[in-house]
């Protein structure tokens, strides 16, 4: 009995430790599945014999097993008629000349912040957007909405939202650098081109679609798809002698979405002011990397 | 003494509970900071008076306050000379004609899985990659590496890696659909074009760079930037009459990165087989959304 009375606290401690470990264990499991299982996709990925730890970005995590990586190989295709495809074929010297010409044209493109208010035909913007809409997309979802704003009042409201957020960004960046020239910094959050440019193009990515039965359908690779379409959009602008600057307004997405009355499945990806360059436009004297720095041939 | 001996187990239990709660508490804190603080950026974002809950994707989370959303407004620019910029300007009718011509050309582009083994000049690929390299990028980091593979053995190893993972994907997708025609499914994970296409272009995004002092420098918006450059790449291929299919091989990134000896900061974004279309190439009879479905004018 005396032995038992001595042992009781020891037993109690052991019991507590066991319960404690069980509690910690279950919590650990929950934690792991919460942090990696941001979406259903990740937990399903656990079934896989080999999981790609290196690519756990947004795209991979949201990719479920009903989506393969081959964008045009989607399930929808199975029911579609396949038709012969024979695009124009050029002789080799023509290919070379065309490849060089396009490179020369695109290499003249620069991000331009000084945009002229001069108008140009709306039909040009229409064709530029049409061109952007020819981009490939995951499972051919075409998950893009291009909001083209020429209304001066709406442009001004967009400017107000963007500048307000930019000012917050810059003031925070200042931090202990109070001595820094405030006037110089101010030019950084003033975005005059948002009022001046005849058109603002706000590119929204549709993160999901709505099926006929009302259920959500995730748009896999929507950010990559919409960014690719922006690449075509930039090419199309350069092709007609218009300029823009590629901006991703930090933290402005929800406010701009509400202002432009876009639905909840659309998120702002890129904002492009579009116009002719101002006659006194300047650009920083940046250079691009030479081919050897961006290409590896095996 | 007897009372003490009775109390001892109770005290031991209380002590254990206290220690247990302290342990759980600290673990909770750690868990929270790990799951939300995926990068330094997220915790810094907490300082902000207004945090964009709607845009908590990978891009926003990694965007720190030393990066604004205006890609060419980077800190580096401040020290750069600004030079006048006056690109070619076209009359309105020329703009209209050019915008229409490019749209017509790009609208002929399709994702093609049937690629001819016929060779074409390497210089064409060089110019296509040069064109892709003219894309804008966050803070002008140019965070892309284009690995061009023409070596048959390397192409075959790429095919082996991709098909192995695809087969796992498809077999899992089968699930309880055992009765489904296996032979039909098999065609989905066989990627003959990876052997046949004269060139494979593997596009890597550089998630960070290495500064002269050896420290890492995060490449903000690297996925958007590299995807935009892929848009230019697709335009450049279409412009010379070559075809490709945009693929994002699921879970193959790390194996392909090792095979191609790319450094740890590079992650595979897109794999493009490139060549002339096979003479009997077919494509699914897909339609694109009309302008009214992708554009909103305000």
Interface residues (C-beta under 8 A of the other chain):
Chain A: X5 X8 X9 X11 X12 X13 X16 X17 X19 X20 X23 X24 X27 X31 X34 X35 X47 X48 X49 X50 X51 X52 X53 X54 X55 X57 X58 X59 X60 X63 X65 X66 X68 X69 X70 X71 X72 X73 X77 X80 X81 X82 X83 X84 X85 X86 X87 X88 X89 X90 X92 X95 X96 X98 X99 X100 X102 X103 X106 X107 X108 X109 X110 X111 X112 X113 X120 X121 X122 X123 X124 X126 X127 X128 X129 X130 X131 X132 X133 X134 X135 X136 X138 X140 X142 X144 X145 X146 X147 X148 X149 X150 X151 X154 X165 X166 X168 X169 X170 X172 X173 X188 X191 X221 X223 X224 X225 X227 X228 X229 X230 X231 X232 X233 X234 X235 X236 X238 X239 X240 X241 X242 X243 X245 X246 X247 X248 X249 X250 X251 X252 X253 X254 X257 X260 X267 X268 X269 X270 X276 X277 X279 X280 X281 X282 X283 X284 X285 X286 X288 X289 X291 X294 X295 X296 X297 X298
Chain B: X5 X8 X9 X10 X11 X12 X13 X16 X17 X19 X20 X23 X24 X27 X31 X34 X35 X47 X48 X49 X50 X51 X52 X53 X54 X55 X57 X58 X59 X60 X63 X65 X66 X68 X69 X70 X71 X72 X73 X77 X80 X81 X82 X83 X84 X85 X86 X87 X88 X89 X90 X92 X95 X96 X98 X99 X100 X102 X103 X106 X107 X108 X109 X110 X111 X112 X113 X120 X121 X122 X123 X124 X126 X127 X128 X129 X130 X131 X132 X133 X134 X135 X136 X138 X140 X142 X144 X145 X146 X147 X148 X149 X150 X151 X154 X165 X166 X168 X169 X170 X172 X173 X188 X191 X221 X223 X224 X225 X227 X228 X229 X230 X231 X232 X233 X234 X235 X236 X238 X239 X240 X241 X242 X243 X245 X246 X247 X248 X249 X250 X251 X252 X253 X254 X257 X260 X267 X268 X269 X270 X276 X277 X279 X280 X281 X282 X283 X284 X285 X286 X288 X289 X291 X294 X295 X296 X297 X298
